[in-house]
């Protein structure tokens, strides 16, 4: 499973927005030992329009 890196909105498809959205997802879903947080981060990014 890989992190989405391209936003469907061209105005948001940049490194600054990506980093901001990823930071928000990491704050919403803290890392856990089982690794389940990665799937949560991916789903969180998809909700923000990343694919």
Helices and strands as residue ranges (DSSP letters): G 10-12, H 15-28, H 36-47
